[in-house]
Each structure stands twice: as C-alpha cells, then as structure tokens.
Amino acid sequence: MATSERDSHAQARAAVERVLESLGVRDYLYTLEHWNGRWVLSVECAFPGGWQSTAIDVDPKRLVASLHDLAQRERLCAEWEPHLKACLGPHARGADRPEAQVRRA
C-alpha cells in the first residue's frame, strides 16, 4: 500500500471512529476494507443481549470529508444509525428525546 493510500485509509478509520462515537456506539470492533471494488465497513457492537454484526457500504471521500465537515458527519450518522440500532444505548444521540426513551423502555 502506497504512503498516500495508507494516509487516506488512516483518515478514513479516524472518520469511522468519530461517526461511531457521535452515534453513541461504545463497545465495538470494525474493519474498513476494499471489497469487490467498493469500500465496506464491517462493525460488530455490543448490546445488552450480545453482539450485533453489520456491513455498510461507504464512500471513502464522504467519509474522510466528515472529519472536517459536521454536516457530512451528520448525514453519515443518519445513514448508519438504522444499521446499528441495537447498539445504541441510553448514551446515544437523541436519547434524551421522549420518543427515544419510549423505544428503549
């Protein structure tokens, strides 16, 4: 892997971690890799009943842009949230909203 590819991949990994933390996912493992000509984020995360695994297609340019662009990060959060629902506990984004409390009750 060339240096610029390594730098880009390191930035993408930092962006993944920032998005997951923004969502409120705390206990997780992930891989970010090229697969069949696309980038795939595989996430395993803990929830009260065990672990959830999911795979999400990602656009590396949008992902890296989210490091410095809050609006882009918010869009990624909105896209990834449905895939990670089980792992979002009371510390998750929006957990203080009444409808979020009802869903988790």
ABEGO torsion letter per residue (X at the ends): XBAAAAAAAAAAAAAAAAAAAAAGBABBBBBBBBBGGBBBBBBBBBBAAEBBBBBBBBBAAAAAAAAABAAAAAAAAAAAAAAAAAABBAABBGAABAAAAAAAX
